[in-house]
Amino acid sequence: MSLADEYGTDVEIYRRDDTVYADTRTGAPAQLLERLDSLGFTRKSRAIHTWHELPEGLNQTEVKRRSIRAVLLLTAAGYDANISHDLYDKAVHTTVVAQAKSASMKTTRVPPRPTPSPSTRRNR
């Protein structure tokens, strides 16, 4: 049984010793596992259990940034994701949200409405 199973969530992100884990519920959908892969976590498995870990060697700010970003993006995608209190940092959270808003504004431009050409206008 995974930690996510115990808490009834989709993902639990926490630190044990020097490793940060993203523990998913048993039978987690492939899209959730792939999303964690894309968020910088490395997939691991043993027998029937699958989990993710952050790579070793990241500084503490990067560990918190990746963990908080993962929880925010997973939650926005409709997953129930939690982060342990020792990985949460309000300043990092604020920075991650600001970066996400900035990136969103750059990618969600509304294209200008095309002007009809004279040949497509109706004559009355």
N, C-alpha and C positions, 0 to 999 in steps of 0.2 A: 504494500500500500504506500502511495506517495504522500508527501506532505500536502499537496493540493487535494488529494482525496480526503485526507483527514480534516481539512478546513472547508471542504465543499466548494473549492474554487477551480478555475481553469489553470492558473499559474501562481506559484508562490516563488518569489525571488528573495533569496536570503544568503547570508554568509555563514559558512562553517569552516573554522580554522582560517586558512588563507584563500579559500576558494569561494566564489560566488556562483550559486546554483539558481537555475530557473527550473523548478520542478513542476511538471505538468500532470494533470489527472491521468489515471489509467485509461487507455484507449483514446487519448487526445486525437483530434482530427489532424490529418496531414497538413492542412492549411495553417494550423496553430504552430506545429513543429517547424514548418518552412518559414513562418514569420519570425520565429525566434532565431532561426539560422540567419535570416537577413538582417537581424538586429545586432549581429556581432557575437552571438553566443555559439558555442560549439556543441553539436549534438553528440551525446554518448548514450550507450545502451548496454544492458546486461539482462539476459533472459527475457522477461516480458516487460521490463521497466525501461523507459526512455526519459532522459533528462538533458538539460543543457548546462554548460559552464561558460563563464567568461574566461578568455585567455589569461594565462599568467603574465605577470610583468607590467600590468597596467597600473598607473598611479591611482591614488584614491579618488581624485577628482574625476578621472575618466571612468572608474568603476561605478561611481555614483551617477555620472551622466548617462552611461549606457543603461544602467538599471532603471533609473527614473524614466528615461526616454522609452524604454521597453514597456513599462507599466502604462504610461500615458497612451502610447500607440495601440497597445493591446486593448486597453479599456475603450478607446475610441472605435476600435473594430468590433466591439461588442463582447469581448471576453472579460471574465471576472479575474482580475490580476491584483495581487498584493505584493508589497515590498516590505521587508523587515525594517524596523525603525533605525537600525544602525547603518543602513544604506541610504536612508532618506536625508536630504539636505535641502532646506528651503531655498537657499541662494542658487543652488544648482537647478532645482525645480523651476525657479523663475527664469533662469537662463535658457533652459530647454524649451519652456513654453514660448518664450520670446523668439527663439530660433525657429521653432515650428511655425509660428505665425508669420514670420518673415519669409520663410520658404513657401508657405501656402499662398501668400500674397503674390509672390513671383510667378507661381504656376497656375493661378486661377484668373488670369486675365480674360476678360470678355472680348472676343474679337469684334471689330466694328461691323455694323450692319451694312451689307452690300447695297450700293445704290443701283436701282434698276437702270438698265441701259435703255436708250430710246426705242430700240427695236422690240423690247418686251412690254412696253407700256401699251395700254389699250387706247384705241382711238374711240372717241364718242361721237 
